[in-house]
Amino acid sequence: MIKQSFSLTKVTAFSLSQSKHTLFTFHYKFSKTNMHASFSARATPTVKHVPELSPEEMDRIREQTFQKYTSVSGLGERKGKGVAIVWFRNDLRVLDNEALFRAWVSSEAILPVYCVDPTLFGTTHYFGLPKTGALREQFIIECLTDLKRNLVKRGLDLLIQHGKPEEIIPSLAKAFKAHTVYAHKETCSEEVKVEKLVTRKLQEFVPPSSGGVGNEPRSLNATKLELLWGSTMYHIDDLPFGCESLPDVYTQFRKSVESKSRIRNCIRLPASLGPPPEVGDWGCVPQVTELGLQSEKVSKGMKFIGGESAALGRVHDYFWKKDLLKVYKVTRNGMLGPDYSTKFSPWLASGSLSPRFIYEERYEKERQSNDSTYWVLFELIWRDYFRFLSIKQGNLLFHAGGPRKVDINWSQDQTMFDAWRRGQTGYPLIDANMKELATTGFMSNRGRQIVCSFLIRDMGIDWRMGAEWFETCLLDYDPCSNYGNWTYGAGVGNDPREDRYFSIPKQAQNYDPEGEFVAYWLPELRALPREKRHSPGMMYLKPIVALKHGYTKKTGDSKVAFSSRRAKPEDNRRKGHGDRRMY
């Protein structure tokens, strides 16, 4: 119904479990010396590009990677006839793209198409927020620009069409007499509805070459929509159970697939995928303003570069150039700077990066194997789980009561919600995270956990309002991970344990002990002593609500706050379950 990181990125959505306290000391030491240097709270705010590579470096890495995954033999002869269409959706890549391969095998010419769907620029289902914010759309535009260039290098091009896929794809099939439309399968109801509409419209057209006479049913001769699975690390056909029997607990799912399933190899492609059919006007990649959105530029923090070339560059930069994977599990709960986690999630969400490619990099064989190198896989499996879970749960994933059908009287106070989304709650840790989201389209895994808990537990606001705001803002939005994580955080998801409270003072103490993160995003706090940045009193906004547990405006004493908390509520949940996405 609705769309949304190995911080390899697991996901797309945020995880609500916490690392063990034994990691806190080392995490802080590593983060402070290696991660925060580029984002000092006292320095002039700067924009850090992700990946931190020049365009020439990204081009070189892309070409080397494409060459590595190009098959010079073993693909066999191309014996297909006619035209096949490749309908690009959330799979904006060339590498490990089965739709491209199947189209090449089955045809003489491939027509790659992307539909700029006006539906994606409408409003969210419940609360009328923009479905796609300007920052994510700019990222997608960069992905399309890069995809078009990479297809041209392989002898093709990308046809850009404005309109609904259910109208454009059948029309193109008719115009080019295409025998098959290849696309990657989606799982949520809005996307599935479009697939069904495309199929229905295609059945109305019978290519002349197919005959269409006699007693043979018309639908058998129609252009076919062939949907392929290509969004997860584990293929849906290789699961040891059907999605209707998917375990309700992640650990059961993970242990089962790790012991009984295998991860398929990346799809190899020929050096040339051409020729394309004769096309008069391939169209241009649109600008943000052409889509009814105001152009936004990242003014501080991280600026993610869209496209497959940037994605491959980031994998190379993080794995090999900076050699950061070996400490990922220790640093992944950071909040400031580009390198505390993989940051793969925006490219995974857009399909610019294949999770199987991340797996195939085989870092363990080249460098070393430890908990950190495994943890990226662990989180990619979480990402897989949410995708398969969306099939099992259907639209329950988007309902107020969630998959558990819980009856809760949520508040929908607009003033309170606006204070949260604008970063004006009076709690620096919350406000800094929300400012980062609005400015960059990204928020750390730790930040997502904290702001979710605050909105739901402390403010009592309907979790769907938070999920829809994330849908608007996140570069790495995908519906399965986003709504899967929000239902979990709200206590209405699969897991029956409801207490997922995150104490803001405790989180600040553990993950931003010197207030560098909050001072970076809230410049008014920079002049304060570090120990005062998280409890600035009259020097900052008055808190909009008192905390359910921890520091409140009544006590104003963080020591009292820590002692008043329930016994480590955030440490008594889901031990061993770990994070649920890759950021």
N, C-alpha and C positions, 0 to 999 in steps of 0.2 A: 504493500500500500504506500509506503513512504520510503525515501532513499536515505544514507550516511555512509601494535603494530606489531624470528626472529627479530624492543624498539629497535630483533630485527623489527619492525613496526608492528605489532600484532594487530592487527586491526587494526580497523577502523575503527573504534569506540573506546570507552575508557574502562580500566580495570579497577575493581574496588577492593583488592586485597593488598596487604602490606608486607614489606620485607621484614626480616627478623631484626630484632634490636641489636644483635651481634654485628650487624653491618653498619650501624649508624656512624661509629667513630671513623672507620676507614672511608666510608662514603663522603663524610664531610671533608676529611683531609684531602682526598683525591679531587673532589669537586672544587674545593677552594684553590688548589694549586694549579689544576689543569683545565678546569672547565670555566671558572668564573673570570679568568684573567681578561678575556675579551669583552666582558660585560660588567666592568666595575661600577658599583653604585655611584662612585664619585667621578667617574669619567663622563665625558660628553656622550650622550646616547648615540650609538652607531647602528647601522644595519649590517648584519652578517648574512651573506648569501649561503644557501644550502643547496647544492654542495659548494664548498669553498674552492672552486676550480675555475680556471679561465675557460672561455668557450673553446679555445684550441685544445686544451686538455680533455674536455668532455668529448669533443669530436674524435680525438685519438683513441680514447677509451672505448667509445661506441664502436668505432671501426674494428678495433682489436677484438672486442666481444662478439660483434656480428660475424667476424671471420671465424672465430672459435666455434660458433654455433651454426655455421653454414656447412651443409653436407655437400661434399664434392663427389660422392658416390653413394649408392644404396637407395636413392629415392626412386629409381626406376624411370621409365619413359613416361612422358606426359601424353596420355592417350585420350584425354577427355575432349569433348566437342562443345561448341557454343560458348555462351557467356554465363559466368557465375558472379553473383553479387556478394560482396562481403559487407555486412551491415555492422559498422563499428558502434559500440555502445559504451560500456565501462571496461573496455579492453584496448586502450589506446596505445598499442605497441605492435612491433613487428616480431621481436624475439618471442619464442614459445607461444605462438598464436596459431592454434589448430584451425581456426576458421580460415585463415589465409592459406594454410597448407592444403586443406581439403578442397578449397576453391581452385587452387593451382592444379591439383591432381585431376579434378573432374572437368576441366574446361580448357578452351583455347585462349580465353581472355577473361581477366578479372576486373570487375568494377567495384572499387572500394568506395563506400558511401558513409557519410556522417550526417545525421539529421539534427539541426539546431531546433529542438523541440520547444515550442512556446510554453508547454505545460510545465517545464522545469523553471520557468520564471513567474509562475503563479504564486499562490500562497499556501502555507502549510494547512493541514487538514482541520485541526481543532481551533487554533488561535490566530490564524491569519497572518503569520509572519512570512517574510520572503523565503521561498523554498531554496533559492540559491543566492547567496550574497556575492557582492562584487569581487571580493578577494578570491573566492573559490572559482568564480567564472573566469577571472583573469588567469588563474592557474590552468584551467581546462583549455582556454584559448592557447596558452603556451604549449600544452600537450598536443593540441591539434596541429599547431604550426610545426612542431617537431615531427609528428607522425607523417604529415604531408611530405616533409623533406626526406624522411627516411624511406618512404614508399617510392618517391621519385628516384632515389639511389638504387632501388631494386627494380626499376623499370615500370613502375606504376604511378599513380597519383591519387589524390583524395578528392572525391566529389563532395562539395559542401552544399547542402540543401537546407533551406529554412522552411519548417513546417512539421506537421505530425508524421511520425514514421509510418503509421497505418495508412496514410495517404501517399507519401513519397515513395516508399519501397515498392508497393504494387504498381505504381505508375512507371517507375524505372524498369521494373521487371517486364512490363508490357512493351515499353519503348525499345528495350535492348533484347527482347525475346529471351530473357534469362531462364534457364532451366531450374536453378536452385539459388536460394538466398541463404548464405551461411552467417550465423551470428552466435554469440555466446549467451547461454541461458542465464536469466535472472530468476529470483525466487520470491520477491515481495509483490503484493497484489497489483500495485500500480503498473509495474513493469510487465508482469505476467499478462495483465489485461491488454497491454499494447501488443504483446506477442500474439495473443489470440485474435486481435483485430487484424493484424498483418496477415495471419494465416487465412482468415476468412476472406479478406479482399483478394489475396493471391488465388484463391480457389475460383474466383470469378473470371480469371484470365487463363486461357489455354494457348500456349505458344503454337504457332502454325506448324512447326516441325514435329510436334507431338501427335499430330493427327486430329484427334477430337471428333472422330466419326465412328459410326457403328454403335454397338451396345455398351461399349466401355464407359463406366461412370466418368462424368466430366472432371471430378475432383482428382482422379488418378492421373490425368494428363496435365493438371495445373502446375504452375511453378511452385516448388516446395520450399518451405521454410525449415531449414535443418538447424536445430539448436544444439550447440555443443557445450560441454562443461569445461570451464577453464579459469575459474576464479579462486580455487583453493589449492592448497599444497597436496592434500589427499584427494584423489578423484572420487566422485560420488559413487561410481560403479565399483570401486575397490573397498568400500566400507564393509565391515563384517556384519552389517545389519541394514535394514531399510530405514529411511529417515523417520517413518512413522514409529519405529522402535528405538529411536535414538535415546540413549541414556539421559536421564534428567540431571545427572551430576557429571560435571566436566571430567573429573578424575577417572570415572569409569570409561568415558568415551576415549580419553587419551590413552589409557593403558590398553584398551582393546585395539585401537588402530595401530599403536606402536608395535604390538605383538602379532597382529594378524593381517595388517595391510602393508603395502609398499608404496613408495612415492615414485611416480612415473618420471621418466626422463623428460627433459625439455624437448619440444618439437624442433627438429632441424628443418631448415628451409633451403631451397636452392639459391644460388647467387643472384639469379634474376627471376622475378615473378611475373614479368611482362609477357606479352603486351597487354595494355588495357584496350577496351573498345574505343572507337572513335567518339570523342566527346567534344562538343563545341565550346562549352564554357564550364570549367571545373569549379568555378566559384572561389571565393576568397574566405579565409578564416575571418570571422567577424571581430569587430572591436567591442569592448564592454559597453560603450555608449550606444551602439547599434542595437543592443539587446534591452534597452530601457533601464540600464543601471548606470549609476554614477561611478566614474573611474576613481579607484582608491589606490594610493601608493603606500607601501610599508615605510613608515617614517623612523622606526626603531625596532630593535629585536631581530627576528629572523625573517628573511625573505626567501621563500622556497621557489625554486625555478622549476617550472612545469616541463614535462616531456620525458620520453624514454631515455634520451641522451643524458639528461640530468640525473635520472634514476640510476642508470648504470654507473655514472660518475660518482654518485653518493655511495653506492655499494663499494666501489673500488677505494674511495677515499676513506671510508669508515673501516673496512676490513683490512685493506692492504697498506695504504699510504700512512694512515695514522695508527694502525694496529690497535684499534679500540675495542674490538669484540672480546678480547681476552679478559676485559674488566667490566663488561657490560652489566652483569648481574649486580655488581657493586655500585655502579654509578647510575643505573637506570631510573632511580627515584629522584634524580636531580630536577632542578626547575629553571636554571639559568644557563644560557649558552647553547650552542648547537651540538655539542659532542657528548653530553651525558647519556644519550640514547641514540639509536640508529636513525631516527627520523624517516624511516622508510614509508610510513603510513600514507602520506598524501599520494605517493606514486602507486601504492598498492590499491588504494581506493579508486583511483582513476583507471586502473588497469595498465598503467605505463610500466609497471614492474610485475613480473610473475613471481609468486611465492616459490614456485619450483626452481626458478633461477637462483633465488637466494639459497635454497637448500643445496643446489648443485655446485655452488662455489667451493664447498668442501674445505672450509677453512681449517678444520681439525687435522686434515691430512698434511696441509702445507705448513702450519704453524704449531698449534697445540690444541688439545681438547680439555675442557674443564667445564665447570658449572655454567660459566658465562656463555660459552659457545653453544651449549645445549639449550640455554634459556631462550635464545632467539627462536629455536625450533618449537620450544614449549609454548611460546606466545603465538607463533604462527598456527599452531594446532588450536589455540583458543579462537583465533580468527576463523578457522575452518568450522569450529563447533557452532559459532553463532550463525554462520551461513546455513549449515544444515538444520539448525534449530528453527530458523525462520520458515523452513518448509514444514516442519512438524507443527509449529504453533500457529502459523498463518497470521491472521489479523489480530489475534489475541496479543501479539507483541506490541500493538499500538493502542490497546484499550486501557482505560484508567486502572482497572483491576489486574491487568497483565495476564500472563498464562495461568496464574493461580486463581484468577477471578476474585480477587480480594475486594471487599467492600470498604472503602475508606473515603471519608468525607474530606477531600482535599480542598484547600483554599485556592482561589484563583484571583487573589487580590492583585490588581494590575499595578498599583503604586509600589507594592512590595517587590513584585517581580521586576519592574523597571529599575528599581534601585539595585537589584542583584545583577541584571544583565549589563547595566551601565557602570558597574564597579563603584557603587556609592552606598555600600552597606555599613560603613564605619569600621569594618574589620580589614586591616591592611592586606592580610594574606588572601582573603576572598577578592578584594577589589583589584589587587595587582594581577591576579590570574585572569579576571574578567577583562581587564584592560589589555592584557596580552592577547587574549582571544580576539577581541574586536580589532586590534591593531594589526595582527599578523595572520589570523585564521588558524592559529595553533595554540595548544595548551599542553603542558606536560601531563603525563599519566598521573603523577601525584596531585597536580592541581585539579584535574578532572574529578578525582575522588573527593577532594576536599570541598569543592564548590557544589558538587552534587549532594553530599551529605548536609551541607549548610542549608541549601534550598529546601530540601525535603524535611530534615529532622529539626532544624532550628527555626526555619520560617514557616514550615507546614504547607508549602506551595505545591500544587499539582506537578508531579514529576514530568508530565508531558509538556508543560511549558518550557522546562529546562531542555528537554530532548529536542523540541522544535527550534529553540534558539541555537542549540548546537548544530542542528540541521542547516540553519541559515549560515552560520559562521565558519564551521570547520572545513579546512582544506581536505582533511581525510575523512569526510563524512561518507558513510555508507549505511543504509538503513538497518542491516542485520546487526552490525556491531554497535551502532549508536543506541538503538532501541533495546537491544539485548542487554547492554550494560546499564542503561537507565532503569529498566525493569528490575534488574538485579539490585541496583542501588536503592530503589524504592521499596524493596522487600516484596515485590509482586511477581518476581521472575520465578525460574525453576526452583532455585534453592529456597527451602522453607525457612531458613534462619533470617530473622527480620532485623536484628540489631546490627546496623552498619554505621554506627556513629563515629565521626572523626572529630576529635577534640582539636580545635584550632590552636590553642596554646601548645599542645603537645606536638602537633604537626609543625608548627613554626620552630619549636625548640629543636626538633630532629632534622628538619630539611632546609631551614633557612635561619640558622642560629645567630648569624650576625646581621640579619636583616638586609642582605645584599639584594635579594630578589625584590622585596617590596620597595626598597629605596630606588631601584632601577625603574620600576613602573610607576611609582608614586613619588615624583621628585620633591614634593613638599616634605618628605620624611628624611631626605638625605642629610640635612643639618643636625638631626637628632643623634644622640649617642646610640650605638648599635643595640644596646639592651632595651632601648625605649621604642624602637621602630615598630614593634608589633603591639605595643600598648602605649600609644602616643597621647592618650587622654585628650585634653582640651586642644592639643596641637593638631587634631585631625577631626574628621566627621564624628558626630555622635552615633553610636551603634543603633541600627534600626530595630534590632531585637536583642533581647538577652539570650545568651547561649543556653541551650538545654543542659549542657555539661561543660564545665570549664570556666574560663574567665567570663564574668558578666559585668555589666555596668554598675551593678549594685556593690560588688566587692572591690573591683578594680585591682585585685591582688592576684597575680599569676600563681603564686605559691598556694594560696587558698584554692585557686581554681584547679590546680593539678591534684590536690588532695581530695577535692570534692568529686572528681570524676568517678564513675563506676569503675570497677577493677578492670583496667585496660580493655575497654570494650572493643577497640579496633584490633586487638591482638588475639581475641578469642574466636575469630571467625575463620572458617575454611583453611585451617593450617595445611600447607602443602599444595594449595590450589594455585597460588601465584597470580601474576598479572594476566589480564585477558586480552591484551592487544599489543601491537607494536608501535610505539611512538618514538 
